[in-house]
Amino acid sequence: MEHVVIIGNGIAGTTTARHIRKLSDKKITIISAETDHFFSRTALMYIYMGHMKFEDTKPYEDWFWKKNRINLLRAFVQNIDPHKKELKLNNGTTLAYDKLVLAVGSKPNKFGWPGQDLDAVQGLYSYQDLERMEKYSPTTKRAVIVGGGLIGVEMAEMFLSRGIKVTFLVRENRFWGGVLPEKEGNLISRHLKEHHVDLHFETELKEIIADENGRVKHIITKNDKQIECEFVGLTAGVSPNIAFLKDGDIALNRGILVNEFLETNTPDIYALGDCAEFHKHPTGRKNLEQVWYTGRMMGETLAQTICDNKTAYRPGMWFNSAKFFDIEYQTYGWVFAQLQNSEAEFYWEHQNGKICLHLVYDKTNKKLLGINTFGIRMRHEVCERWITGEKTMDYIMQHLKDANFDPEFFKQYENEIMNQYNQKNGTNLRVKKRDWKRIFALN
């Protein structure tokens, strides 16, 4: 019986295993050193904040794995021998495979800062990271978070929920300046300040200083400002977790290089999820995509290939979602931090400063290219249809109601948005009545 071994029990590896089992009777083994069972990594913050218990973050009961004949092995993989098709484990044993799936995830970036390996200096990625945060929180009065991204916001909300003060060092002149356009970055910056986050823009970490016990006692910025703290959160992005593959035969760049079928350069070895890097992304997206839903989609795709139905990875249009304290964020298509030469934009922001809609379109033909929303939940399928169907801005404005996800529960802003659009463009358009048949594409 063919043996498929999967290294990593996150969303990518687990989805691969589940779908292989749906399609075949192959022997399946998942190896992980992090936890015994798959859990929802995105829920780590809610465990810390007391909203959930760890058991509640496991999508499947513990008996699920045995029932579905998926073997779970708690171990580190130290070495891969692709010629013998064998893994060397940290307990001194070896494990043979017929097909190997690398779903080894990523790790928080470190950029060689002096003191970056001190006690209470860490990222937030693994369950062990959560345990360390729990360990140091009772003796932390102030945490300094380095890097203005989504994980940093989560860590800030976690600390503030326990009364721990938070200072945020952001390299750019606004929050998440490498991703968000200026107006959205300023909106979120205001929101973070309202939640008592001490934001320092255009500020970078220079050094982390230890106390007599080897724990951080303060940091020094590049402009030589000293900030007292007992914890430093390193949230300046993540990198593929591939150090153990450096001296092997598997081709690497920033991540494990794969083609559109998630195949590496080594026969019968595949990679997916955070650790996988496409030679050239099959649909023109970024070659490294380290988000939850792409790991799931890759797992579903790879299972088909492993079960003799070779299938290319085709994720479609880029999208993502997140939450900044009280404000939900959605993005569809491409809205870059800086407007491209061929692009034009329409931006509307509510007077409360917490809700906005940003549409980017081709300035020549007015076809929609990307959407950012903050504080407005929109229908994914409608937004995707607008972009992939190359709908014009006039069409979108007239059909805004179609995308409103919760019209019964959320105040509607369509008319206000339309009025501003008409004023800007000299038009006299009106928002059309919601058409459920059109929304769900039944016609």
C-alpha atoms as one frame of an Amber mdcrd trajectory, in Angstrom:
protein
   0.000   0.000   0.000   1.386   3.393  -0.985   2.472   5.446   2.027   1.926
   9.233   1.925   3.808  11.109   4.641   2.888  14.729   5.400   5.219  16.897
   7.474   3.103  19.546   9.198  -0.379  19.393  10.708  -1.573  22.905   9.875
  -4.393  23.735   7.491  -2.376  22.792   4.370  -1.144  19.413   5.575  -4.390
  18.443   7.275  -6.527  19.347   4.255  -4.236  17.270   2.042  -4.631  14.260
   4.339  -8.409  14.586   4.597  -8.913  14.791   0.846  -6.507  11.935   0.109
  -8.593   9.828   2.458 -11.793  10.863   0.684 -10.272   9.768  -2.621  -8.271
   6.666  -1.699  -7.236   3.980   0.766  -3.587   5.036   0.844  -1.680   4.845
   4.098  -1.379   8.376   5.514   0.927   9.669   8.254   1.019  13.270   9.510
   4.135  14.312  11.425   4.159  17.373  13.684   6.247  18.517  16.633   3.874
  21.343  17.538   0.690  19.666  18.819  -0.912  16.249  18.823  -3.871  17.392
  16.742  -4.715  19.999  14.134  -6.092  23.256  15.549  -7.163  26.598  14.119
  -4.035  28.755  14.230  -6.050  31.913  13.676  -7.787  31.296  17.031  -4.633
  31.550  19.179  -5.497  35.108  20.200  -8.940  34.056  21.429  -7.442  31.391
  23.698  -5.212  34.030  25.305  -8.104  36.471  25.679 -10.286  33.844  27.346
 -12.899  33.656  24.591 -12.095  30.027  23.744 -10.363  26.998  25.202  -7.735
  25.154  23.176 -10.106  22.181  22.795 -12.613  24.488  21.115 -10.085  25.382
  18.380  -9.770  21.781  17.152 -12.179  21.386  14.195 -12.234  17.587  14.595
 -12.697  15.390  17.619  -9.616  13.426  18.680 -11.219  10.170  17.532 -11.598
  11.538  13.990  -8.036  10.636  12.993  -8.155   6.985  13.979 -11.605   6.543
  12.461 -10.320   7.922   9.152  -7.093   5.923   9.312  -4.823   8.962   9.434
  -1.791   8.188  11.588  -0.477  11.032  13.763   3.179  11.120  14.807   4.587
  13.700  17.240   8.204  14.227  16.156  10.735  16.502  14.468  12.051  15.597
  11.045  15.816  16.158  11.048  16.712  14.993   7.573  15.161  13.834   4.282
  16.902  11.224   2.117  15.067  11.371  -1.238  17.177   8.559  -2.701  16.153
   6.071  -0.018  12.759   7.788   0.376  13.346   7.946   4.087  13.005  10.472
   6.901  15.285  10.685   9.926  13.401  11.695  13.078  14.690  13.365  16.248
  14.105  10.198  18.294  16.708   8.361  16.205  14.224   6.352  14.146  13.559
   6.484  10.416  10.303   6.501   8.470   9.904   5.355   4.869   7.579   7.094
   2.419   6.373   6.646  -1.140   5.174  10.232  -1.531   6.208  13.095   0.741
   4.304  16.335   1.334   6.127  19.286   2.895   3.637  21.509   4.732   6.122
  22.869   7.245   4.714  26.384   7.500   6.639  29.516   8.350   8.379  31.272
  11.223   8.505  34.914  12.392  11.161  37.012  10.697  14.293  38.029  12.555
  16.653  40.536  10.988  19.763  40.096  13.085  18.824  42.560  15.826  21.166
  42.359  18.837  19.166  40.684  21.600  16.576  39.091  19.311  16.993  35.710
  21.043  16.529  36.928  24.606  13.784  35.652  26.876  10.387  37.298  26.213
  11.356  38.205  22.654   9.240  36.263  20.148   6.633  36.159  17.398   3.123
  34.715  17.414   2.790  31.748  15.089   2.842  28.451  16.972   1.070  27.034
  19.992   4.420  27.208  21.790   4.500  30.966  21.085   1.139  31.250  22.839
   2.481  29.300  25.815   5.458  31.665  26.079   3.166  34.689  25.963   1.189
  33.168  28.819   4.411  32.583  30.750   5.676  36.156  30.490   2.404  38.115
  30.600   1.965  38.182  34.421   5.299  40.023  34.758   4.886  42.304  31.721
   3.855  45.936  32.193   4.643  47.090  28.652   5.163  45.182  25.425   6.924
  46.631  22.380   5.699  45.210  19.071   7.933  45.504  16.020   6.320  45.547
  12.572   2.987  46.970  11.495   1.059  43.967  10.195  -1.908  41.772  11.041
  -0.144  39.553  13.598   1.101  42.651  15.367  -2.452  43.950  15.729  -3.556
  40.600  17.136  -0.726  40.627  19.654  -1.561  44.213  20.651  -5.216  43.336
  21.236  -4.173  40.319  23.286  -1.923  42.315  25.612  -4.379  45.178  25.993
  -7.090  42.690  27.015  -4.965  42.017  30.124  -4.134  45.615  30.884  -0.616
  45.451  29.454   0.474  48.656  27.716   1.533  48.356  24.081   4.040  50.369
  22.055   4.082  49.693  18.317   7.138  50.410  16.148   6.133  50.954  12.513
   8.815  51.493   9.867   6.494  53.322   7.446   4.715  56.660   7.932   1.379
  54.909   8.512   0.153  51.548   9.705   0.875  48.623   7.322   2.232  51.115
   4.837   3.618  48.453   2.524   0.116  47.057   1.944  -2.545  49.660   2.696
  -3.037  52.887   0.731  -2.526  56.081   2.708  -6.174  56.782   3.586  -6.855
  53.244   4.842  -3.559  53.237   6.734  -4.508  56.477   8.444  -7.985  55.129
   9.279  -6.510  52.099  11.026  -3.823  54.193  12.707  -6.525  56.372  14.279
  -8.428  53.290  15.376  -5.367  51.773  17.063  -4.703  55.011  18.922  -8.322
  55.035  20.120  -7.555  51.649  21.676  -4.570  53.187  23.480  -1.871  51.677
  21.285   1.256  53.854  21.470   2.173  54.109  17.761   5.637  55.202  16.659
   5.818  55.772  12.890   9.005  55.849  10.835  10.681  54.088  13.726  12.839
  50.963  13.544  14.327  48.652  16.127  18.082  48.948  16.693  18.808  46.770
  19.717  17.142  44.773  22.500  18.807  45.084  25.913  18.738  42.337  28.560
  18.470  42.476  32.325  20.698  40.473  34.639  18.541  37.351  34.079  18.663
  37.371  30.277  15.205  38.849  29.798  14.476  41.997  27.819  14.400  45.166
  29.934  14.261  47.800  27.207  14.754  48.410  23.500  16.665  51.088  21.628
  15.341  52.487  18.361  17.473  53.553  15.405  17.073  57.165  16.479  18.524
  56.110  19.868  15.302  56.395  21.841  15.061  53.993  24.775  11.707  52.344
  25.581  11.301  50.320  28.777   9.496  46.999  28.302   9.392  43.414  29.523
   8.329  41.817  26.238   9.150  42.343  22.560   6.832  40.981  19.866   8.548
  40.346  16.549   5.771  40.604  13.957   7.614  41.936  10.904   6.300  39.186
   8.638   7.136  35.496   8.376   9.518  33.349   6.324   9.182  29.740   5.134
  10.361  27.267   7.764  12.953  25.525   5.576  16.247  25.647   7.516  16.358
  21.843   7.855  16.325  21.518   4.047  19.262  23.846   3.321  21.846  21.143
   2.634  19.561  18.761   0.740  18.588  18.147  -2.863  15.256  19.998  -2.805
  15.442  23.303  -4.710  14.936  26.354  -2.497  14.701  30.094  -2.889  12.875
  32.039  -0.189  10.662  28.961   0.078  10.484  25.457  -1.396  10.227  25.913
  -5.151   7.219  24.253  -6.781   5.451  24.221 -10.121   1.718  24.632 -10.749
   1.129  21.044  -9.592   2.920  21.765  -6.269   5.740  19.427  -7.307   9.300
  20.126  -6.189  12.347  19.317  -8.326  12.625  15.994  -6.490  10.386  13.106
  -7.625   7.467  12.275  -5.318   8.096  15.262  -3.036   5.547  18.091  -2.938
   5.255  21.345  -1.000   2.314  23.603  -0.165   1.101  26.261   2.213   3.317
  28.907   3.786   6.552  27.136   2.859   5.851  26.772  -0.882   7.122  29.263
  -3.456   6.041  29.060  -7.075   8.629  29.443  -9.821   5.878  31.509 -11.447
   2.442  31.716  -9.881  -0.089  29.956 -12.161  -2.574  32.846 -12.024  -0.187
  35.776 -11.704  -0.505  36.247  -7.959   2.486  36.472  -5.600   4.825  33.476
  -5.711   4.658  33.224  -1.897   1.130  33.378  -0.440   1.117  32.834   3.300
  -2.557  32.977   4.195  -4.920  30.399   5.646  -7.300  29.878   2.754  -4.573
  29.333   0.133  -3.169  26.513   2.274  -6.594  24.876   2.280  -7.020  25.276
  -1.485  -3.552  23.881  -2.139  -4.339  20.854   0.030  -7.516  20.103  -1.909
  -5.618  20.427  -5.193  -2.617  18.333  -4.204  -4.799  15.486  -2.945  -6.155
  15.108  -6.480  -2.660  14.837  -7.946  -1.474  12.337  -5.331  -4.556  10.250
  -6.055  -3.706  10.029  -9.788  -5.853  12.917 -11.008  -3.110  15.412 -11.787
  -4.551  18.860 -11.116  -3.000  22.308 -11.441  -3.432  24.837  -8.659  -5.788
  27.593  -9.812  -6.807  29.804  -6.877  -8.529  32.494  -8.936  -8.784  36.107
  -7.794  -6.787  37.314  -4.794  -8.798  38.065  -1.671  -8.200  38.294   2.043
  -9.929  39.398   5.217  -8.891  40.360   8.740  -9.973  42.325  11.787  -8.299
  45.366  13.334  -9.792  45.437  16.827 -13.414  46.436  16.032 -13.025  47.042
  12.296 -13.402  44.264   9.741 -11.274  44.418   6.595 -11.840  42.786   3.216
  -9.818  43.060   0.030 -10.541  41.671  -3.442  -8.384  41.885  -6.544  -5.504
  44.344  -6.358  -5.441  47.533  -4.330  -1.785  48.469  -4.014  -0.293  50.801
  -1.419   0.509  53.212  -4.255  -1.822  53.821  -7.183  -0.363  52.530 -10.460
   0.004  54.803 -13.504  -2.810  53.062 -15.367  -5.214  53.213 -12.405  -7.770
  55.610 -10.992  -9.650  55.360  -7.704 -12.841  56.180  -5.869 -12.630  56.483
  -2.091 -15.533  57.043   0.284 -15.220  57.297   4.043 -18.011  57.668   6.572
 -17.922  60.699   8.833 -17.245  58.472  11.865 -13.818  57.658  10.395 -14.221
  53.906  10.854 -15.976  52.829   7.656 -14.694  53.192   4.109 -14.931  51.805
   0.591 -12.002  52.049  -1.822 -12.430  51.008  -5.460  -9.510  50.972  -7.897
 -10.200  50.800 -11.621  -8.566  51.096 -15.021  -8.553  54.784 -15.921  -9.021
  54.028 -19.633 -12.069  51.747 -19.609 -13.246  52.213 -15.971 -13.261  48.438
 -15.351 -12.911  47.453 -11.701  -9.507  46.101 -10.576  -9.724  45.928  -6.800
 -11.793  46.599  -3.675 -10.863  47.475  -0.094 -13.581  47.706   2.541 -13.320
  48.598   6.218 -16.341  48.287   8.469 -18.616  47.102   5.639 -19.056  43.394
   5.050 -19.578  42.606   1.368 -20.582  39.451  -0.482 -17.519  37.604  -1.719
 -19.205  36.079  -4.753 -20.524  39.470  -5.897 -17.167  41.220  -5.528 -15.431
  38.420  -7.399 -18.022  38.522 -10.194 -17.577  42.278 -10.557 -13.808  41.980
 -10.988 -13.575  38.801 -13.053 -16.544  39.945 -15.146 -14.780  43.251 -15.851
 -17.720  45.347 -14.688 -17.393  49.115 -15.027 -17.558  51.590 -12.181 -20.933
  52.914 -13.317 -22.370  49.393 -13.230 -20.926  48.731  -9.756 -22.274  51.956
  -8.319 -25.735  51.129  -9.619 -25.597  47.633  -8.107 -23.976  48.398  -4.744
 -26.905  46.848  -2.880 -26.098  43.455  -4.406 -22.848  43.287  -2.424 -24.274
  44.300   0.963 -23.820  41.158   3.056 -26.127  42.021   5.973 -28.704  44.529
   4.714 -31.153  43.741   7.523 -28.666  44.363  10.335 -26.265  47.037   9.107
 -27.061  50.637   8.237 -26.869  51.045   4.486 -24.545  53.614   2.955 -25.224
  53.024  -0.743 -27.005  56.322  -1.408 -24.356  58.372   0.361 -21.626  56.575
  -1.599 -23.506  57.096  -4.854 -23.988  60.826  -4.194 -20.251  61.275  -3.725
 -19.519  59.252  -6.868 -21.953  61.365  -8.914 -20.404  64.584  -7.631 -16.914
  63.416  -8.525 -17.813  62.145 -11.997 -20.592  64.529 -13.066 -23.070  61.655
 -13.406 -26.649  61.215 -12.237 -26.753  57.483 -11.457 -29.047  55.823  -8.937
 -28.566  52.675  -6.872 -30.808  49.972  -8.241 -33.000  47.723  -6.150 -31.365
  44.556  -4.841 -31.960  41.613  -7.199 -31.442  38.275  -5.409 -31.573  36.346
  -8.652 -28.682  38.395  -9.996 -26.782  38.209  -6.689 -26.755  34.417  -6.663
 -26.282  34.182 -10.443 -29.364  32.041 -10.950 -30.211  33.613 -14.297
